[in-house]
Amino acid sequence: MRRLPLTPRPEWQATVEELGLLWHSDTDGPYWDETACYQFTMAQIETIEAATEALHQLYREAGERISRDDQLLAACGIPSSYHAAVRDAWQSNRPALDYGRFDLAWDGTGEPKLLEYNCDTPTSLLETSIIQWDWKEAVFPQADQLNSLHERLIARWQMLAPALPGRRVWFAHVGDAVHEDTITTTYLRDLAQQAGLETRGLLIDQIGINADGRIVDQDDYLISALFKLYPWEWLAAEDFGQQVLAHFDDTVWLEPVWKMMWSNKAVLAILWEMFPGHPNLLPASFDPGAITGDYVSKPVLAREGANIEVVSAGQVIARTGGEYDRGRLVYQQRYPLRDFGKGYPVLGSWIVGGEAAGLGIREDGLITSNRARFVPHIIVD
């Protein structure tokens, strides 16, 4: 695993914009960063793939346990009003894209270690699937890349199609200023269309409830299947989220509500309790005294690296702000991230339907936040 300094392509901004990456830079510099790439051997890529698929199986087993235990559901931040919906969705195997991004810490030696799993509203999808592949083809056409994400997601939509009434699905997201959610949702909608589905788009606040208590779009059409790039924990905490429970099963929700069991940090402690010593897990607990040496504290429910503290030798050496609740924390043993020259890389290993599907790398400080840079990768033997 090496970091190679490079010269960016001329007019790369126009190139990535044409492929759909509208937000690629800000006042601090590029988000999409072509000044370097990471190089892996095929053996290293196989190690990442094996770790990714092993972790997915651990999450499957954890889902079985959590779904049957109200205390664990509550520990994962799931309101009691949603316990039955989560349990039913899990046990009835509701339709799911079953995709997500495992954030792994690794320096190319030993085993990759799980930092967390983004599987409810994962972003950096277009960058991983399309933008870095186009870059590779232009800059390193003879090299390979861990990247079957595009094809696997189309195949997944095709598999889901018979379960979607009228082969139709609505796509909703927040109208974010930097267009990150817009780009991700638009890309997934395009993939669904390529799979032969009829799609309709709307903003999340355009969804309403009709007189019969069923959810409708801005034109009062009943929403029979909904992909929402909007966190389940936010929805469940809103009045709207309580109102939809009466007719919950009238809509196919993508991703399904059982993703709430996985899209939190409490599950890290549950996994370590279930699988102590697993080579792809870091020790994690609700009790800081249970962690030996340096650790990272994370709110049970938080996003984009917010409200995290890194503690070394009893001192906080890095901290991020935010508006999430630090009253309920998980403590995870700190992995000694390696600075390859321009920051610490976190490997975003994507999975679709239980199979490793792509790799996207973000560089930042000791805490990977929404200010991280995306750096492409290649495979060279």
N, C-alpha and C positions, 0 to 999 in steps of 0.2 A: 504494500500500500504506500504510494508515493504521491506527493503533490507537485505537479509540474507547472512552472510559470509559463504563461503564454501571452501572445499578443492578440487582443480581441479582433474579430473580423471588422473590416471597414463597414460603416453604416449598419452595425448589428442591431441597433435600435429599431430601424425600419423593418428588418428581417423578422424579429420576434413579434413586432406589432402585427405584421401581416399574418402571422400564425395564431394570433389571438391574445398574446401576452401584452395587454395594454399598460399595465403597471409594471415597469421593469427597472425604474430608477426613482430616486427622490433626492432631496437636497443634500443628503449625506453620501450620495454616490449610487452605483448600480445595485439593484437587488439581484437581477440576473447577472452573474459575474463570469465573464469569459477571460479574465486575466490569469486563470489557472484551471487545471482539472485534476481530478484524482485518478490514479492508475492502479488497477488491481490485476492480480493473476487470476486465472480461471479457478485455481484451487481456493483462493480467497473468496471468490464469488460463490462457489459451492458451499463454503462455510456459512456465508450470510444466508443463502437460500435454506440450508438445513436448519439454522437457528430460527429463521422466520416461521417455517412450517412446524417446528417443534413448539414454538411459543403459541401458535394458533391452536394446537391441540391442547396445551395447558389451559388456555382460555375456554375452550369447549368444556373441559372437565370442571373448571371453576364455575362456569355458567350452570352446570347441572347442580352443583352444591348450593350456589347462591340462590337460585330460583326456588329452592325448597325451604329456605330459612328466612323468616321475616326479619330477624336481627341482622343478618348479613345484607339483605336488601336495604334496610335502613342505614347500615354502615356505609353502603355505596352511595348514599345521598338520595335514595329513591323515596318519595313521599308514600305514606301508607295507602293513600287513595289510588296509587298506581301499582301496588304490589300484585293485585290480581291480574291486571292487564299484562304486566311483565311476565308473570308466571305462565299465563295462558298462551302468550305469543311464543315463549320459549318451548313449551311442551307440545304445542301444535305445529311447530316448525313453519312459522309464517314465512312467506316469500321474502328473500333478502338478496341484495347484491353481494352481501358478505365480503365487503372489501374494507381495507383500512391500511394504516401506515404504522408499523412498529418503529419507534425511534430507538436506535441502538447506539451504544457507546462501544467503540472498537478502534484499536490502533493497528490492526492487521495481524496481530499475534494472539494466541490463545483463543478464547471463545467470545463472541459478541455478547454484550449484556443489555438487557431490556431496561430502558429508562421509563417509557410509558407507551401506551397504545392509543392512537387516534383513529377511532373507527366509527364515530357518529357523524362528525362533520369534518373529515380530513381535507386539508387544502394542499397546495403545491402539486396538484394532480397534472395539470397541463404542462407545467415545467418539466416534470419527470417524464411524462409520456411522449410529448410532441416536441417541445422546444429543445431539450438536450439531445434527442435523437437527430433532429435536423442539424444541430450543431455538429454532432459526431460525423454525420454523413459528409458535411462540408469540410471539416478540419482533419478528421481521422477516419477516412472512408474504409481503410483496411482493418480498423479495430472493431471490437465487439462492444456490447453494452448490455447490462442487465435491464431488459426493457421489453416486456411483452404485455404491458399494461393496457394499451389501446385495444389490442385484439382480444384479450381476456375479458375486458369489460363489455365489448360488443357481444361476445359469446354469452356472457352472463345475462345481458338484457334479452337476448334471444331465448334463453332458457326460461326467463321469468315471464315472457310474453303471454303464454296461455293462462297464467294466473291473474292477469290484469284485465278487468272487464273492458270489452271493446278494444283490447290491445292499445289502451290509451292511458297516459300518465301526465299529471300536472307537475311542473317544476317550480319550486318557490325558494326564494332567498331574501336576505336583507339587502336593501339598497345602500351598500357600503360605499364610502367616498373613494376608496382606492380600487374598487371594482374586483377585489380578490374573490369575494363570494359570487359575484356576477360571472366572472370568468370560469370559475369551477363549475357552477351550475349550468352555464351555457355549454360547456364542453360535455358534461354528462348527458345533457339533453340531445346534443348532436350525436353522441354515441347511441342513444336510444333510437333516434330516427334512423341511423344506419342499420340498426337491428330490425327495422320495419315497424316500429311503434309510432302511433300518433301522439304528439306532444303539445302541451299548452304551457305557457309561462305566466308567472305572476309574482309580485312581491309578497312576502309573508304577511304583511299587514292588510293585504287585499283579500285574505281568506276570511269568510264570515260563517255564521250559523243561521240557517233558515228557521222558519216557524216550526218545523218538525224536529229541530235539533240536529240536523245533519250539516256537514260542512259544505260550503259552496264557494265558487270563485267570484271574481268581480262582476261577472255577467249572470250570476245566480245559477250556474250549472253545478249540479252535484259533482263533487270531486270523488271519483271512485278509486283512484290510486294517486298518491302524492309522494313525490320525492321532495324533501325539505332539507336545505342546508341551514338548519336551525337547531340548536342543541335541545335534546329532549328535556334536560333538566330545567332549561328556561321555560319551555312550553308547559311542563308539568306544574311549574310554580305560578303560572298565570291563570286568571279566571277562565280564559278560553280553554286552557288545557284541562280544567276540571269539567267544563261544559261538554267537551267532545267525548268524554267517557261513556255517556249514555248510548251513543251510537258508534262506539269505537270500532267495532268489527265491520261496519259498513264501508270502511275505507282500507285499502291496502297501503300501509305506511312503509316508506322506504327512507332510511333504514327502519326496521321494526323496533318497537319499543324495548325489546329485550337488550338492545345495544346499551341501555342505561347501566346494565350490570358490568359492562366492560369499559365504558367511556368515563371512568373516574380513576382517582389515584388510590382509593381504598383497596381496590382489587390487587394492587401490588403487594400489600401486606397479606391479603388472603392467599395469593399465589405462593408467597414464601412460606406461609404456615402449612399449605398443602404439599409443597414440593421443596422442602428445605435442602439447600445444597445443589439445586439444579444448575447446570453449567451456564445457562443463559439468563439466570435471574440474579439480581443483587439482593442481599438481605434487606427486608423492609418490615416495618412494624408501626403500630400506633403509639408505641412507647419508645421515646428516644433512647432510654437506657438499655434497650435491647440491641442497639446497633453499636458495634465496636468501631472505634476510630472516627474518621471524618464522615459526615453525612450531609444529605440535602433534605430540607423540609419542604413539603408541598401541600397546599390545600387539597382536600378530597375532591372538590369541584373547582377547577380553574382552567384557564386556557391561555395559549400563546406565551407561556413562560412567565405569567404574572404571579406576584406574591410568593416568590420562591426565595429561600435563603440557602446558601452554601456555607457549611460550618467546618472549619479545620482547626484542630488543636483547641477546641472550645471557643474559637473566635469566628464571627461572621465575616467571611472574606468576599462575598458577593451577595447582592440582594436586588430584587426587582419589586417595583411598586405595583399597584393595581387595586381593584375594587372587590376582589374575592375574599371570602371568609377564611381567615387564618385561625378560627376557633376550632376547626377540625382538621388536623394535620396528619400526614403520613410521613414517616422518616425512612429514607432509603440510603443505604451505604453509598458513599461517594465513589464513583469510578474515576481513576486518574486520567482524565482526558489529556490527549497529547496535542500540543500546538505544532502543526506542521509548517508554521511560518507566518500565517495570516489569521490565526484564530483556531478555535477548537471545532472540529467537524462532528456533526451528529448524522448518522446514517439513517435515512428514512426508507425502510424496507417495506415495500407494498406487497399486499397479499390479496388475492381474489379467489373466493371459493376454496380456501385452504391451500392454495398453491402460490409460492413466491412469484411476483410478477414485475417488479421494477425497483430501482434504487435511485433516490434523490438525496443529495448531500447539502446540508446547510451549515454555514460557518458563523460563529458568533463568539462571545466571551464565554465565561464559565457557565452562564445560563443562556440557553437558546431561546430567544424572544422573537417577536414579530419584526424585529429589525435585522434578523439574520440574512446573510447572503446565500443564494443558491448557486452551487458550483457543480458543473457537469462531471461525468466520469467516463472512463473507458476501461476495457479489458484487453490486456496485451500479455501474451505468453512468449 
